[in-house]
């Protein structure tokens, strides 16, 4: 699922559960913001 936004996602040590959750939250927020931006463009 590579796209032009991949470079925005920081690489973290996913063996750490706390970082794993934070990474998930970040991806959710990023996807929400991206869909919001696209909704306004269309």
C-alpha positions in Angstrom: 0.0 0.0 0.0 2.8 2.4 -0.9 1.8 5.9 -1.9 3.2 9.4 -1.9 2.5 9.8 1.8 4.8 6.9 2.9 7.7 9.2 3.6 5.7 11.0 6.2 5.4 7.9 8.4 8.5 7.7 10.7 10.1 4.4 11.1 10.0 3.3 14.8 10.9 0.2 16.8 7.7 -1.6 16.6 8.8 -4.2 19.2 7.9 -1.5 21.8 4.1 -1.8 22.4 3.8 1.9 23.4 5.5 3.0 20.3 3.4 0.6 18.3 0.2 2.1 19.6 1.4 5.6 18.9 2.4 4.7 15.4 -1.1 3.3 14.8 -2.7 6.5 16.2 -0.5 8.5 13.9 -1.4 6.5 10.8 -5.1 6.9 11.7 -4.8 10.6 12.1 -2.8 10.9 8.8 -5.4 8.9 6.9 -8.2 11.0 8.4 -6.5 14.2 7.4 -5.7 12.9 4.0 -9.4 11.9 3.3 -10.5 15.2 4.7 -8.2 17.1 2.3 -9.4 15.1 -0.6 -13.0 15.6 0.3 -12.5 19.4 0.1 -10.7 19.1 -3.3 -13.5 17.2 -5.0 
